[in-house]
Structure formats: structure tokens, C-alpha cells
Amino acid sequence: MKGFKEFLLRGNVVELAVAVVIGAAFTSIVNAFVKGVINPIVGAFGAKDLASYSSCLKGPCEVTATGVVTSGIPILWGSVLSAALSFLITAAVVYFCLILPMTRYTARRKTPAEVQAEAEAKEVLLLTEIRDALVTRAV
């Protein structure tokens, strides 16, 4: 149980859980954006909803008023296009709002090892100057 507790309390598990929750919330925002903005824009040029775009693979497709296919094999490429747009929007927002700023931040931030190396370099320079001053004073 101790190892399991340490695993659960490790930072990675908590960060992953937060990421999943935020991702689920963000997915609903993106889906609403696609449904409320992208679909009406596409609707200006064709059907009102991307999901209504389809093609019939075999024979004439007949659909009842409830949406049940009675004959033919429909290919619902509009819903695939809508899902692809949702994915692309999500990927773009994650990259430009999360990944890119975090990469820039970590590039600017100095690690403790870098800070220590910089301090040691300054200390060596100072000690060299003190040594040189003592040597010139002794001569």
C-alpha cells in the first residue's frame, strides 16, 4: 500500500489527472465552437450542419424521417470532417497557447545547475583577480 500511495501522490499522476479534466472541458468548448461557428460558416455555402454531408456507396440511399437508413450504404464524411476540424482547432490551441509559451519560458529560465555554474565562474574570476592583486603587491 505504501508504494501505491507514493505512486498516487507523485506529481505526474496529479498533473495527468488535471490534464484529463481540463482536456475534457476544453473538448466541449471546441465542439461548441465547431457547432456554433464553423458549421454555420460552412452552412452559408451548403448544408447547415457538416454532419448532413454524406455520399451513398451502394445504390440509392433511402433514409426515413427518423434518420434510419433503409437501403444503400451511406458514407457520412461530413461528421468525419467535423471531427477533423475539431481536432485541428484543439491541436492549434494547445500548441499556440500551451506548448509554445511553455517552451519559451523554459528556454529563458535558468536551471539550478546553470545558476551554480554561473556563480562558480564569477567566484573563480574574483579569486583570480585577488591572486593577481596579491602577486603584484608582493613584487
Disulfide bonds with the S-S distance in Angstrom:
Cys56-Cys61 2.00
